[in-house]
Amino acid sequence: MDLSISEEQSAIRDVISRFIENEYDFEKRMSIAEGDSAFDSDAYNFFVEQGFTAIPFSEEDGGLNGGPVETMLIMKEIGRGLVLEPYLENVILAGGVLKRLATDDQKSKWLSNIINGELQSTLAFTEPQSRFNLNDVATVAKDNGDKAIINGKKSFVLNGKEADIIIVPARTSGSQTEAEGISLFVVESDLPGISKNNYKTVDGHSASEITFKNVEINKDNLLGEIGKGYQTLESTIDDATLAVCAEATGIMKSLHDKTVEYSKNRVQFGLPIGGFQALQHRMVDTLMACEETESILLWALTTNQDDSSSLKKAISGLKYQIGIAGKHVGQEAVQLHGGMGISWELDIAHFFKRLSSIEILFGNADFHMKRFLTLSNN
Amino acid sequence: MHVSFTSEENDFQKEVNSFFNAKYPADIKDKQNKSVPLEKEDFIRWQKTLYEQGWAAPNWPVEYGGTGWTPVQKYIFANENAKANAPAIVPFGLGMVGPVIYTYGNEAQKKKFLPGILASDVWWCQGYSEPGSGSDLASLKMKAERAGNEYILNGTKTWTTLGHMADWIFCLVRTSSDVARRQEGISFILVDMSTEGVSVKPIITIEGDREVNEVHFENVKVPAENLIGEEGKGWTYGKVLLQHERTSIAGVARSQYRLSRLKEKIRNSDNTQPSLTGDSDFLKKIGQLEIELKALEFTELRTLAAVSVGKAPGPESSLLKIRGTEIQQKLDELFMEAAGYFSLPYVPQQYNLNSDPEEHVGFGADSVSSLVYFNNRKASIYGGSNEIQKNIIAKHVLGL
């Protein structure tokens, strides 16, 4: 039994934590969020230079052979710093699919360039009608000799504006909600027939609605077997779910700590408000919510990564917890800050908004409770 | 980062498991499985079995008869205990007064009291709360006045669990009122329940049982040698004991055992009872509880991992009592909900092993589910109510 992290692992955490402290303060973060660019290239390059974009990949693929614990440490700090740069989109989402399915040629073309920061990428995991169901894919890829022709619409494509390549799940057989018959294609985003409607999201990130109209791609761009993409899609989204849950625990801890600190300094009725028992108990409740979430995160991290049904169950349990406890901690932080909690100028509001996004991202609490129960009954 | 055991720990788990298979008396197990309340004799027989094995006091130092187990071994033992549905140790002797005596008592006291506690020959109860002193324990009024080689005790203790079965009681008493802080002037004293002037009156609790008592002291003469440590320092000793009570209160393994029983019950594989497997609302409550219990389990493991390498447990340990008891109470609720109408008949007599099963109302332990639910509302009240726990966390963890 050992729930500690190694020295190498804590070094990763310290590097990002120092970077955020010295070069990515709240003011800087807000200037990126409010600016026209989706993210700051220099800040993203920091992640590349430090080797963080290489972490979850095997040494053969040019990676560092890191596991979920390393990813968790990075994502927690991303949470605490409200970092906007597309680590999740490139490394966990697009990289996650490529590492599982790409051939050596495909890897050297795309994965290597994700690792070295030359290529921006993403995974288009949802469509307007599909909500959280990964198997609801109406986008179609039609066989046309040595080409495939893609028609359809992808929603909420994170990093869609900057992405040079988009991994697109498209239906090559079966009905709209069948898991079987989903194929994964790499689509270069400058191809004719692609139109993007780019926007910022409430949490300062960026996303796009992307329409594919008779987009012709080479069949070499198919990842893995035709019609067999669903399992990889699900596993990759599970990795990403675990990652954003780690990010959320970082945010929750920040919100809780900042709230306790604020309550010690904010004086009303002649006393620091932290002296009032009604508020003390609420902060104890948010402390417990943070600690319990950390515990469930450890459950997911220590679950045998090869036991896929236990792992899925733990990740759904964790995402459910984030949905419930994250909402609780976020709302309480705002409430206990009073009017300051709802002002744009304070970081509290922005932590709260990011946390609220994560609650929805990759399935809300209800969705994951249903999945948890389905997995429990098998 | 991993939660697996070493091969030595795995061997130990097998050893404990085979002990439970071989030595846990079948009749006590039968009662436990049918939710029949245990008699004093059952507890003593089981605790003596543990004593003979040398396992009665996992938390005690080896020199006083403890096991010398590592924190992980203690954890494994507690888990196996719960998995076997064996009774928990009655805590007042082995869990509470024993540690106070070996920590703060003198040699004569250790020699006199520890062997009897270890062997479960002497049955203890706890004299802390008073009619006017619950959460505000330091306001206690029971007096102990020094007269020669004796103290004269006058006052009332209440909520004394199993006091009617006990041979001895350990009490917090006021030896001085002339103090700057109310926590001063309190002493820790041991009293033989057969002493003249001690009387025990039952308090019948919500489910209709006698579990707790009021203990009255009228000019009870207690030898001065029964005072533990220094006069006036009893608050410090008493608090140590409450802290012990708090860490052992989470009951993770037992709740896990009960959750698996609940799942079995609602699955109803033999088709004789109403099934709840199609009730998505009920299933969701079970799912939520399972996740909460996972959080508690890993919180306990985090505490265990810290203690194992000699570190103090972090802030996470403070939530064990609060969430542990809340989860126990949610389980009580779910068992009662699952029993439906059959949670309502008040037929405590059918939880006697000699009663005729043909005449039983309800399935299995259905009708006792409500009694357990009502009785266990105590869990969030005793050992310092959960609101008091939150005050403590606010002060000591959050620094408010």
Contacts between the chains, C-beta under 8 A, distances in Angstrom:
chain1	res1	chain2	res2	distance
A	1	B	2	7.2
A	1	B	3	5.6
A	1	B	4	7.2
A	1	B	5	6.8
A	1	B	72	5.9
A	1	B	301	6.9
A	1	B	304	6.8
A	1	B	305	5.6
A	1	B	308	6.6
A	2	B	1	6.3
A	2	B	2	5.9
A	2	B	305	6.5
A	3	B	1	5.9
A	3	B	3	7.2
A	3	B	301	6.6
A	3	B	302	5.7
A	3	B	305	4.2
A	4	B	1	7.0
A	4	B	305	7.1
A	4	B	309	7.8
A	5	B	1	6.4
A	69	B	1	5.4
A	260	B	398	5.2
A	260	B	399	7.7
A	260	B	400	7.2
A	263	B	400	6.9
A	264	B	399	7.5
A	264	B	400	7.0
A	274	B	398	7.8
A	274	B	400	4.4
A	275	B	400	6.8
A	277	B	391	7.2
A	277	B	394	7.8
A	280	B	390	7.0
A	280	B	391	7.2
A	280	B	394	3.8
A	280	B	398	7.3
A	280	B	400	5.2
A	281	B	387	7.2
A	281	B	390	4.7
A	281	B	394	7.1
A	283	B	394	6.8
A	283	B	398	5.9
A	283	B	400	7.1
A	284	B	390	4.4
A	284	B	393	4.7
A	284	B	394	5.4
A	284	B	397	7.9
A	284	B	398	6.9
A	285	B	390	7.9
A	287	B	315	6.7
A	287	B	319	7.6
A	287	B	393	6.8
A	287	B	397	6.7
A	287	B	398	6.6
A	288	B	319	4.4
A	288	B	322	6.9
A	288	B	323	6.5
A	291	B	299	6.4
A	291	B	315	6.5
A	291	B	316	4.3
A	291	B	319	5.8
A	292	B	292	7.5
A	292	B	295	3.8
A	292	B	296	7.6
A	292	B	299	6.6
A	292	B	319	7.1
A	292	B	323	7.1
A	293	B	295	7.5
A	294	B	302	7.9
A	294	B	316	7.2
A	295	B	294	7.5
A	295	B	295	4.7
A	295	B	296	7.6
A	295	B	297	7.7
A	295	B	298	3.6
A	295	B	299	4.5
A	295	B	301	7.9
A	295	B	302	6.4
A	295	B	316	6.9
A	296	B	291	6.9
A	296	B	294	5.9
A	296	B	295	5.1
A	296	B	298	6.6
A	298	B	1	7.6
A	298	B	298	5.0
A	298	B	301	7.6
A	298	B	302	6.9
A	299	B	294	5.3
A	299	B	295	7.9
A	299	B	297	7.7
A	299	B	298	5.0
A	301	B	1	6.2
A	302	B	1	6.2
A	302	B	2	5.9
A	302	B	3	4.7
A	317	B	290	7.6
A	317	B	291	4.7
A	317	B	294	6.2
A	320	B	287	7.9
A	320	B	288	8.0
A	320	B	291	6.0
A	321	B	291	6.0
A	321	B	295	7.0
A	369	B	284	6.0
A	369	B	287	5.6
A	369	B	288	7.3
A	372	B	287	5.4
A	372	B	290	7.9
A	372	B	291	7.2
A	373	B	283	5.6
A	373	B	284	7.0
A	373	B	287	4.9
A	376	B	287	6.7
A	376	B	290	7.2
